[in-house]
Amino acid sequence: GEFDTALLGADDFSFAAAAFTALGTPVCAVKAQIHAGGRGKGKIVGSEQRGVELAKSAEDARRIAAGLLGKTLVTIQTGPAGQTVRQVFVESGCAIDRELYCAVLVDRRVGSPVLIASTAGGMDIEEVAAKTPELILSEPFDADRGLASYQARLLASKLNLPAASWRHAETFFRRLCAAFVSLDASLLEVNPLVLAKDGTLVALDAKMTFDDNALFRHNDVSALQDEAEEEPAETRAAAAGLSYVKLDGTIGCLVNGAGLAMSTMDLVKLHGGEPANFLDVGGGADVKQVTEAFRIILSDPHVKAILVNIFGGIMRCTTIATALVEASKTVGFTVPLVVRLEGTEVAEGKRILAESGTTIVTADGLTDAAKKVVAASKA
């Protein structure tokens, strides 16, 4: 393929036409490059143009690129706000016989990487997985040994690939798994993976997710990071040593520990609320980090209430209570704040909150906290 970028204010999209000509195929695909899936069915705001379109001429490629760059693309994964298209990918066409799907990911149930594949490739793989999971094939493999040759050939057979394509499929699948392991990826997805008319397998589209904890040994991967394509609040949180993921709800969550954070969000949903974020401050957060965490949560205009859920193990409840009081005075809350503390020095921590003179609402237990914050968000 051919990769090009352009300034958002550019009025000359000849680079796309030049890419089409250089590739030398009758048909090319012009694809919006955003950090979200569903581009093929997504649409540009204010037009009927989709995030992936076919060009049959250099002028077609130029027109499609002009309709994408600088525009807002809304897909099933972006939410209604969409994402700005800052780059496009011009890819050579392919004589397709069949569309397939494959991905490598970590299966925590079996404790190893697994190669999954399906004959139902294309844009609707999520629907396939939900409605007909029996169509999803899987081959777990050892990360040190890699995918075995027999596993690759078995998968090729189950995908009903012609016998003449098995050797090529074996090479493709084994290299895919090797790349997943060597790059410390958490997901390597090819959709669609196509069987071309000449019997070869071609990855027409792919996406990868990398393990952030392993990026220190992959400078080449780190260099590819484009903060303009990322959620600003998530970038800001990472700089502060916080783990933050923006969601679409109205209840901000500040928790110590990823598992506790997930449980907190589940309970919020159970009691009729919708989390606005995942935010793990970790076990050693200080006043500065807690203050920044609150600022990040409050930067989301959809937040109507905040739930703080802290289990004092490594971090004492007195420490977090003091940090909460200081942070609340520094930030200045415009929404209700519900706090649930449990663990080391919890009684003293609750006393600090009660005598702080702030409007912090304390809760007795996680269920009580969830009920209070949901009620506050709807008041």
ROFI-610226 format. One line per field, with one value per residue (C-alpha): residue number from 1; residue in three letters; y negated, x negated, z. Coordinates in Angstrom, 3 decimals. Example, Ala and Ser with C-alpha at 12.3 -4.5 7.8 and 13.67 -1.06 7.14 Angstrom:
2
i <- [1,2] $
aa <- [Ala,Ser] $
yy <- [4.500,1.060] $
xx <- [-12.300,-13.670] $
zz <- [7.800,7.140] $
***
This chain:
379
i <- [1,2,3,4,5,6,7,8,9,10,11,12,13,14,15,16,17,18,19,20,21,22,23,24,25,26,27,28,29,30,31,32,33,34,35,36,37,38,39,40,41,42,43,44,45,46,47,48,49,50,51,52,53,54,55,56,57,58,59,60,61,62,63,64,65,66,67,68,69,70,71,72,73,74,75,76,77,78,79,80,81,82,83,84,85,86,87,88,89,90,91,92,93,94,95,96,97,98,99,100,101,102,103,104,105,106,107,108,109,110,111,112,113,114,115,116,117,118,119,120,121,122,123,124,125,126,127,128,129,130,131,132,133,134,135,136,137,138,139,140,141,142,143,144,145,146,147,148,149,150,151,152,153,154,155,156,157,158,159,160,161,162,163,164,165,166,167,168,169,170,171,172,173,174,175,176,177,178,179,180,181,182,183,184,185,186,187,188,189,190,191,192,193,194,195,196,197,198,199,200,201,202,203,204,205,206,207,208,209,210,211,212,213,214,215,216,217,218,219,220,221,222,223,224,225,226,227,228,229,230,231,232,233,234,235,236,237,238,239,240,241,242,243,244,245,246,247,248,249,250,251,252,253,254,255,256,257,258,259,260,261,262,263,264,265,266,267,268,269,270,271,272,273,274,275,276,277,278,279,280,281,282,283,284,285,286,287,288,289,290,291,292,293,294,295,296,297,298,299,300,301,302,303,304,305,306,307,308,309,310,311,312,313,314,315,316,317,318,319,320,321,322,323,324,325,326,327,328,329,330,331,332,333,334,335,336,337,338,339,340,341,342,343,344,345,346,347,348,349,350,351,352,353,354,355,356,357,358,359,360,361,362,363,364,365,366,367,368,369,370,371,372,373,374,375,376,377,378,379] $
aa <- [Gly,Glu,Phe,Asp,Thr,Ala,Leu,Leu,Gly,Ala,Asp,Asp,Phe,Ser,Phe,Ala,Ala,Ala,Ala,Phe,Thr,Ala,Leu,Gly,Thr,Pro,Val,Cys,Ala,Val,Lys,Ala,Gln,Ile,His,Ala,Gly,Gly,Arg,Gly,Lys,Gly,Lys,Ile,Val,Gly,Ser,Glu,Gln,Arg,Gly,Val,Glu,Leu,Ala,Lys,Ser,Ala,Glu,Asp,Ala,Arg,Arg,Ile,Ala,Ala,Gly,Leu,Leu,Gly,Lys,Thr,Leu,Val,Thr,Ile,Gln,Thr,Gly,Pro,Ala,Gly,Gln,Thr,Val,Arg,Gln,Val,Phe,Val,Glu,Ser,Gly,Cys,Ala,Ile,Asp,Arg,Glu,Leu,Tyr,Cys,Ala,Val,Leu,Val,Asp,Arg,Arg,Val,Gly,Ser,Pro,Val,Leu,Ile,Ala,Ser,Thr,Ala,Gly,Gly,Met,Asp,Ile,Glu,Glu,Val,Ala,Ala,Lys,Thr,Pro,Glu,Leu,Ile,Leu,Ser,Glu,Pro,Phe,Asp,Ala,Asp,Arg,Gly,Leu,Ala,Ser,Tyr,Gln,Ala,Arg,Leu,Leu,Ala,Ser,Lys,Leu,Asn,Leu,Pro,Ala,Ala,Ser,Trp,Arg,His,Ala,Glu,Thr,Phe,Phe,Arg,Arg,Leu,Cys,Ala,Ala,Phe,Val,Ser,Leu,Asp,Ala,Ser,Leu,Leu,Glu,Val,Asn,Pro,Leu,Val,Leu,Ala,Lys,Asp,Gly,Thr,Leu,Val,Ala,Leu,Asp,Ala,Lys,Met,Thr,Phe,Asp,Asp,Asn,Ala,Leu,Phe,Arg,His,Asn,Asp,Val,Ser,Ala,Leu,Gln,Asp,Glu,Ala,Glu,Glu,Glu,Pro,Ala,Glu,Thr,Arg,Ala,Ala,Ala,Ala,Gly,Leu,Ser,Tyr,Val,Lys,Leu,Asp,Gly,Thr,Ile,Gly,Cys,Leu,Val,Asn,Gly,Ala,Gly,Leu,Ala,Met,Ser,Thr,Met,Asp,Leu,Val,Lys,Leu,His,Gly,Gly,Glu,Pro,Ala,Asn,Phe,Leu,Asp,Val,Gly,Gly,Gly,Ala,Asp,Val,Lys,Gln,Val,Thr,Glu,Ala,Phe,Arg,Ile,Ile,Leu,Ser,Asp,Pro,His,Val,Lys,Ala,Ile,Leu,Val,Asn,Ile,Phe,Gly,Gly,Ile,Met,Arg,Cys,Thr,Thr,Ile,Ala,Thr,Ala,Leu,Val,Glu,Ala,Ser,Lys,Thr,Val,Gly,Phe,Thr,Val,Pro,Leu,Val,Val,Arg,Leu,Glu,Gly,Thr,Glu,Val,Ala,Glu,Gly,Lys,Arg,Ile,Leu,Ala,Glu,Ser,Gly,Thr,Thr,Ile,Val,Thr,Ala,Asp,Gly,Leu,Thr,Asp,Ala,Ala,Lys,Lys,Val,Val,Ala,Ala,Ser,Lys,Ala] $
yy <- [0.000,-3.675,-5.872,-9.633,-12.463,-15.997,-19.155,-19.649,-22.933,-21.502,-22.206,-20.081,-16.350,-15.344,-13.031,-10.569,-10.712,-10.176,-7.181,-5.628,-6.042,-4.670,-1.534,-0.717,1.299,0.727,0.225,-1.187,-1.588,-4.982,-4.531,-7.030,-6.442,-6.871,-4.900,-3.223,-0.355,-0.285,-2.761,-0.904,-1.524,-4.842,-8.139,-11.594,-14.165,-16.118,-13.738,-10.169,-9.439,-6.416,-5.978,-3.435,-3.843,-2.379,-4.544,-3.519,-6.428,-8.913,-11.593,-9.282,-8.880,-12.645,-13.272,-10.639,-11.919,-15.465,-14.249,-12.551,-14.685,-17.214,-15.888,-14.142,-10.421,-8.758,-4.977,-2.453,-2.718,-6.501,-7.436,-10.263,-12.828,-10.993,-11.521,-13.904,-12.246,-13.446,-10.756,-8.493,-5.198,-4.432,-0.678,1.353,3.365,7.145,9.771,11.279,14.838,14.935,12.747,14.250,13.002,13.748,12.304,13.128,12.206,13.368,15.809,15.549,18.649,20.892,18.674,18.368,16.515,17.835,17.516,17.162,17.196,17.324,17.823,14.906,12.100,8.492,5.703,7.661,9.910,8.559,9.651,13.063,13.560,12.593,14.564,17.524,18.117,21.609,19.948,18.647,21.128,21.001,22.460,21.720,21.807,21.553,18.095,19.522,22.224,20.331,21.728,25.265,26.111,28.704,26.118,23.697,26.406,27.597,24.061,23.723,26.929,25.759,22.484,24.553,23.086,24.973,27.495,25.564,22.599,24.498,23.983,20.237,20.152,21.999,19.391,16.518,17.738,18.690,15.327,13.517,15.304,14.693,10.970,10.873,12.342,10.475,7.083,7.645,7.031,7.583,7.728,8.280,8.334,8.811,8.003,8.721,11.422,12.369,15.400,13.875,15.354,16.577,18.617,16.363,14.822,11.024,8.846,6.077,4.331,4.783,3.195,3.790,2.972,3.030,3.777,0.387,2.087,3.491,0.353,-0.379,2.322,1.253,-2.241,-1.769,-1.179,-4.072,-6.372,-5.654,-7.114,-10.034,-11.876,-13.824,-10.560,-9.794,-10.966,-14.122,-13.178,-9.746,-11.313,-13.776,-10.965,-8.870,-11.827,-11.974,-8.250,-7.483,-4.808,-6.453,-5.378,-7.693,-6.224,-7.616,-7.795,-10.513,-9.120,-9.766,-7.005,-7.317,-3.996,-2.382,0.929,2.070,4.977,2.794,0.187,2.759,3.969,0.380,-0.280,2.936,1.893,-1.584,-0.007,2.511,-0.342,-2.231,-4.500,-4.750,-5.204,-8.181,-6.687,-4.041,-5.676,-3.718,-5.908,-2.903,-2.068,-4.963,-8.056,-11.363,-14.602,-15.920,-12.830,-12.721,-16.409,-15.838,-12.825,-14.994,-17.666,-15.079,-13.672,-17.152,-18.101,-15.804,-17.990,-14.915,-14.072,-14.684,-13.029,-11.386,-8.160,-7.612,-3.991,-3.306,-0.134,-1.065,1.655,0.259,-3.190,-4.069,-5.515,-8.493,-9.327,-9.168,-11.084,-13.905,-13.895,-14.021,-16.992,-18.905,-18.066,-19.106,-22.489,-22.970,-21.843,-23.083,-20.561,-21.524,-18.045,-15.753,-13.651,-10.293,-8.532,-4.943,-4.058,-0.625,0.884,-0.360,-3.282,-3.573,-5.054,-7.850,-8.432,-8.847,-11.253,-13.411,-13.590,-14.314,-17.185,-18.639,-21.149,-19.942,-18.632,-15.145,-12.420,-9.264,-5.806,-2.628,0.098,0.256,0.913,-2.141,-4.192,-3.056,-3.868,-7.304,-8.340,-7.141,-9.095,-12.169,-11.962,-11.972,-14.673] $
xx <- [0.000,-0.863,-0.666,-0.261,0.602,1.796,2.361,5.950,6.071,4.684,6.698,4.589,5.160,3.014,0.985,3.897,4.068,0.308,0.562,3.280,1.116,-1.993,-0.195,0.805,3.944,7.394,8.967,7.637,9.163,8.911,9.195,9.584,6.958,8.475,8.112,11.510,13.094,16.239,14.896,16.411,19.907,19.108,20.032,18.541,20.640,22.785,22.340,22.961,19.262,18.012,14.661,13.489,14.300,13.060,11.387,11.349,9.261,6.698,9.388,11.603,8.787,8.274,12.014,12.372,9.302,10.659,13.915,12.096,9.181,10.090,13.634,15.326,15.972,18.597,18.464,19.966,16.788,16.255,19.550,21.698,18.879,16.779,13.081,11.235,9.565,5.955,4.468,5.594,4.252,4.324,4.160,3.942,6.971,7.156,9.039,10.998,12.265,13.440,13.299,12.087,11.188,8.271,6.756,4.204,4.978,4.397,7.005,6.976,9.138,6.390,3.487,1.869,2.035,4.620,5.090,8.747,10.246,13.591,15.015,17.349,14.893,15.603,17.202,19.692,17.364,18.730,22.218,20.892,19.222,22.418,24.937,22.995,19.929,19.543,18.191,15.190,12.288,9.401,5.908,4.097,0.303,-2.754,-4.351,-7.891,-7.384,-4.976,-2.128,-2.939,-2.817,-0.096,2.062,1.763,2.661,5.569,6.936,6.541,8.555,11.304,11.512,12.134,9.127,8.091,5.317,3.045,3.223,2.354,-1.394,-0.931,1.630,-0.790,-3.486,-1.026,0.495,-2.835,-4.402,-1.347,-1.666,-5.417,-4.875,-2.289,-4.754,-7.885,-6.133,-4.474,-1.066,2.210,4.201,3.294,6.417,6.710,10.166,10.700,8.175,8.912,8.257,7.193,8.054,4.460,4.790,2.715,3.861,3.806,4.281,6.468,6.800,5.192,4.977,2.677,2.816,-0.436,-1.080,-1.976,-4.077,-6.405,-6.902,-10.207,-11.798,-10.123,-11.348,-10.306,-6.713,-6.757,-7.927,-4.695,-2.522,-0.422,1.110,3.368,5.224,5.688,8.207,6.606,7.708,6.087,2.813,2.952,3.612,0.719,-1.625,-0.491,-1.021,2.699,4.589,7.640,10.118,12.929,16.438,19.844,21.609,22.252,20.628,16.922,15.003,11.727,10.483,7.218,6.674,7.827,9.912,11.684,12.257,13.973,16.132,17.044,18.211,20.247,22.037,22.726,24.378,26.237,27.887,28.900,25.929,23.399,19.670,18.025,14.567,12.202,9.565,7.055,4.790,2.747,1.532,-0.846,0.970,0.146,2.108,0.788,1.926,5.331,5.839,4.943,7.271,10.173,9.321,9.301,12.674,14.215,12.914,15.636,18.767,21.016,19.975,22.856,21.380,18.132,17.596,14.309,13.799,10.592,9.411,6.609,4.020,0.695,2.292,3.706,7.209,5.882,3.513,6.212,8.687,6.184,5.477,9.211,9.766,6.796,7.769,11.384,10.269,7.843,10.115,13.461,16.201,19.216,20.785,21.600,18.708,19.401,16.532,16.288,13.234,12.277,9.103,6.174,7.027,10.524,12.095,9.547,9.925,13.679,13.152,10.872,13.561,16.347,14.425,13.102,15.884,16.346,19.523,18.048,20.670,19.366,20.817,20.979,19.997,19.789,23.489,24.409,21.854,23.211,26.790,25.827,23.787,26.445,29.105,26.858,26.213,29.940,30.921] $
zz <- [0.000,-0.016,3.068,2.891,5.226,4.607,6.601,7.698,5.809,2.594,-0.530,-2.877,-2.478,-5.443,-3.172,-3.232,-7.018,-7.196,-4.859,-7.033,-10.129,-8.409,-7.227,-10.789,-10.029,-11.582,-8.158,-4.893,-1.457,0.225,3.987,6.805,9.495,12.954,16.181,15.889,14.012,11.902,9.352,6.408,7.749,9.409,7.783,7.523,9.371,6.923,3.995,2.876,2.413,4.312,6.006,3.423,-0.269,-3.539,-6.155,-9.811,-11.037,-9.786,-9.710,-7.640,-5.119,-4.931,-4.453,-1.719,0.153,-0.037,1.483,4.374,5.520,8.157,8.404,11.340,10.924,13.111,13.534,15.920,18.027,18.069,19.671,18.284,18.602,16.004,15.326,13.028,10.044,9.878,7.650,4.839,3.534,-0.186,-0.741,-3.932,-4.936,-4.804,-6.814,-3.917,-3.896,-0.245,2.848,6.128,9.579,11.872,15.016,17.675,21.265,24.829,26.107,29.890,30.220,28.883,29.923,26.514,23.206,20.782,17.035,16.127,12.653,10.915,7.454,8.231,7.563,6.754,8.695,10.833,12.858,16.174,15.154,14.100,17.481,19.314,17.257,15.846,18.051,16.584,13.431,15.379,15.254,17.715,18.122,21.418,21.171,23.388,23.276,23.365,20.726,18.493,16.422,15.257,11.559,12.079,13.881,10.980,8.440,10.599,10.722,6.950,6.530,8.890,6.953,3.809,2.049,-1.098,-0.456,-2.817,-0.398,2.775,2.525,2.084,4.912,7.205,6.602,7.026,10.296,11.879,11.027,12.344,15.689,15.805,15.211,18.006,20.499,19.410,19.443,22.841,21.319,23.140,19.892,16.259,14.110,10.345,9.011,6.276,5.546,1.954,-0.157,-3.457,-6.831,-7.146,-3.933,-1.672,1.601,1.746,4.835,3.453,6.792,10.187,13.598,16.541,20.222,22.172,25.829,27.317,29.985,27.312,25.226,26.962,24.804,21.561,20.741,17.125,18.210,20.688,17.908,16.020,18.782,17.567,20.508,18.152,17.517,21.195,23.771,25.314,28.834,28.493,27.352,30.248,32.728,31.436,31.945,35.590,36.135,36.131,34.224,32.624,29.964,28.907,28.684,27.746,31.125,33.703,36.871,37.288,39.082,40.997,42.370,43.474,41.716,38.286,39.591,42.131,39.422,37.199,40.100,40.932,37.399,37.413,40.610,39.256,36.206,38.384,40.257,37.130,36.492,33.679,34.389,32.701,32.990,34.294,36.505,38.569,40.715,41.854,45.327,45.910,44.665,46.367,46.744,43.429,41.524,43.213,42.417,38.782,38.689,39.829,37.274,34.510,35.583,35.846,32.399,31.033,30.746,30.967,34.540,36.971,40.096,41.217,43.146,44.976,46.033,47.949,49.655,52.022,51.738,50.592,50.755,54.177,54.367,56.333,53.485,50.833,53.033,53.485,49.750,48.985,51.278,49.865,46.290,46.833,48.163,45.286,42.462,43.747,43.043,40.983,41.204,44.169,45.494,47.174,48.969,50.171,52.259,53.575,54.982,57.046,59.377,57.890,61.043,61.194,57.447,57.794,60.705,58.540,55.863,58.361,59.964,56.711,56.213,52.622,50.997,50.568,51.125,52.816,52.201,54.275,51.851,48.089,47.502,49.564,47.630,44.264,45.257,46.585,43.561,41.092,42.987,43.065,39.324,38.622,41.128] $
***
